[in-house]
């Protein structure tokens, strides 16, 4: 947030920004998958969760970009989705994580 002379940035603004970051950030890692931090990538943030996702999102450390790759053939007009959690987790653990971090119940 950049505030000008006439702009007041309040606690509510900061809370909203933190909530948006928390819900939309992605891991940033080096080539060995060591965490370097987190970033917000607008295209990746548009993808919704699905337990049977048709795409995977990765951070490319050499080019510093986020890549979205199809996991299978995707029909024209089909929504791209990815896993918000570890797809290998058992369903109860996945549901608990989605509820705690994203505030919805997975329908899988």
Secondary structure, 3 states (H helix, E strand, C coil): CCCCCCCCCCHHHHHHHHHHHHHHEEEEECCCCCEEEEEECHHHHHCEECCCCCEEEEEECCCCEEEEEECCCCCCCCCCEECCCCCCCCHHHHHHHHHHHHCCCCCC
